Amino acid sequence: MIALNIAQIAHAVSGDVHLEDGDTLDTVVSGAVDTDSRLIEPGGVFVAKPGEETDGHLFVDAAVERGAALALVERRVAASVSQIVVPDVVEAIAALAREVVTRVKDAGDLRVVGITGSNGKTTTKNLLARILEGEGETVSPKASFNNEVGAPLTMLRVTDSTTYLVSEFGASAPGEIARLAGLVDPDVGVVLMVGMAHAGGFGGIEATFHAKSELVRALGAGGVAVLNADDARVAAMAPIAAEQGASVRWFGRGPAATDVRADDVVVTASGTSFTVTADGVSLPLRLRVLGEHHVMNALAAIAAATTLGVSLADAVSRLETVEIAERWRMQPLGSERVRIINDAYNASPDSMAAALRTLAQITGPDERTVAVLGAMSELGEYAEEEHDRVGLLAVRLGIQRIVIVGDAARRMYLEAVAQGSWDNEAVFFSTADEAFDYLQGELRDGDRVLVKSSNSAGLRFLGDRLGESFS
């Protein structure tokens, strides 16, 4: 965080100050801000956030032991540290993030990119950050810090020398993206796709469209909306950009992608190669991140980066250094004998379909496809239908072993059996341990195994165990 004194922080968050002996309102604080006492470093700010299972106020002393210089709290606690008491610490860190980003933007050349979409946010964020890091100090989210807590914490990592802030905006309900984007007033807004992810929270696909378009509405005059020309709902956001006085930069694989486009796409087990054309210049790109669907994420990153003045050649050379999007996201594990693709950090109908298609594409004629699938969360009333669709797709793609794990995913198994996978091609297990025991005896040389589910299903740990077992 930039250097601010306690009075300035208190003013930004509208809080009441309780000073520890030796501190004054002029005492400067410039350490990192975090809600996890275990991650606090000397000079840091600890945010005592109440949670569903525990209460951050119980860990203020632990944060002080690690060197916290200030605590944001909702009630004063008996700890030897200066405290600022606020009604809501989540709202307070948002207000503080707004203050920090505004000060840095006003004082220098900070450019802010916001990224949203039903799928691909984290991968695109990582790809764009890799490109921009070669241009100047870049701050981007750790893991998927994209909610009401994670996004402000990322923003608070900005310093006086930061050139680029890449913010990832997730949401499970209308209005959340607008609130987060309003903290930073993005210069560039990237919208990847509008799909069924979180449709249960939004209330349907059209409500999802309106929620994702909140990022475009947050752009000011002179801003740039980077839009997926291949997604009709995303493309429909162009008039919204015009209303805001923002221009549009199109990316995609179809003819409507007039600014950044991919051609000659070739998918292999070691990555995807294609020709990228940006503003009339064409270059070959070999993306080592597995999955054809990541071509669109790379195009979005390139479109945003070139908007900010990065050359296509530099963008391509930096993207070619990326080996995986992030842990548990199309992460290659295992060995040449049995390859494991652990993609179980998140799942939606669109990402599940993309991962299954990737499995089919990268598996050779003498190899066997194995899909280990768990539940997709946050689909609400669409859950049964969408789980049925995944079971159907797995059969139609010719996946040779379909292993369904967890009671919440049972519909996938039932649909696969109904579609003809009744001769042990499809099996069901209630627990990951049962599935692991089965796979230990079932997997053989030449198998290509996809592990895919939402985070809540916990199959990412099953993927890790399989990767270690067959390494």
C-alpha positions, 0 to 999 in steps of 0.5 A: 500500500502507498504510505498514508498516515493514520488520520488519512486512513481513518478519513478514507474509511470514516472510522474512529481512531484509537491510538496505541501508545507511541502512535499519533495521527501522523504515524505513517503506515505503508505495509500490506493489507490483509484479512489473514493474520498469518500473512501479515508482515511488519508494518502491515494493516490487519483487517478483522473480518467476521466470517461464517466459521470464525471472527477476525477479531480473535486474531488481532493479537496474532497479527500484532505478533507478526508486526501489524502496525494498524488494525481495522476492526468493527469493535475495539479489542484488547490488543497493543496496536492502533485501531480504526473502528468502522461499522463494516470492515469489508466496506472499509477496505473498499473505501480505502482501496478507492482512496489509494487507487485515486491518489496513485492515478492522480499523481502518475501514469497508473492504468487500470484494466478490469476483466469480467466474464462467465469463464476465463477471467483468471487465465486472462488476468494471468496472461495479461499480467505476464505481458504487462510485467515487461512494461512496468510494475504490474499489480494483479490478483493472487489466485482468484481474488475477484470478490468484494474482499479479494478485489479491494485487497488486490487494489491495495497492493498498488504503490506509487510506482505501479504502472498497471493494475489488472483487476478481476471482477467476479460476481454472484449477484447484480450490482457487485461488478458495478461496485468493484469497478467503481472503486478504480474507474477502469481505463480498459474493460474486458468482457470475455463471455456471458454464460451459465456460470453463477446463473442461479445467483443472477436469475438467468442468462439475461440477468447475467448479461446485465451484470457483466455489462456493468463493467462496460457501464463503468468506463468513462469517456476515452475508455476502451471496451475490449469485447468478444466479437464471437459472443452475441451477448458480449457484442451487444454491449457495444452500444453501452460503450458508446453511451459511455463515450468509450470505444470498442476493440473487438477480439475473436476467431470470426470475421467480426473480430476486426481488431484482434483475431486468431486463425489456423488454430492447431490443438495438441497435447502440449499446447495450442498454436495459431496465427494472431493478427492485431491491427493488420500485423500477423505473428505465429503464437504457440500457447503452452496452456492446454485447451483450445478455449484459451485461445480466446483468453490469449486474444483478450489479453493481447487486445487489452495489452495492445490497447495500452501500447504494447507491441504485438511482438512483445505480447506474443513473446511473453505469452509463449513463456506461460506454462500453465494458467494457474494451479488447478486450471488445466494443470498437467500432472502425471507422466507420459505414461498416464497424463492427468489434467487437473482442472478442478478449481472451478466449473460451469457448463461452458468450461466443463464442455471446453475441458471435455472437448480438449480431452478429446482433441489431445488424446491420440488414437492409441490412447484412452480418454478418462473424465473424472467429473464432479458437480458444478455449483451456483446453477440454481434452478438450472442445475439438473438440466446442465448436469444432464447436458454434461453427461450427454456431451461426454458420451457424444464426445466418445469419452471412454471412461466417465467417472462421476464423483459426489452425490450432487453430480449424480445426474451426469452419471444417470444421463451418461448411462441413459445415453448408452454408457452402461457397460462400465464406461460410466461409473459413480462414486459418492466420495473422492476416496472411493474414486481414487481407489477405483482409478488406481486399479483402472488407469493404464498406460496411454490414459489421458485423464481430465479431473473437472469440477467446481471448487466446492466439490473438492476434486482438485485434491483428487487430481493432485493425488492422481498426479502424484500417484502416476508421476 
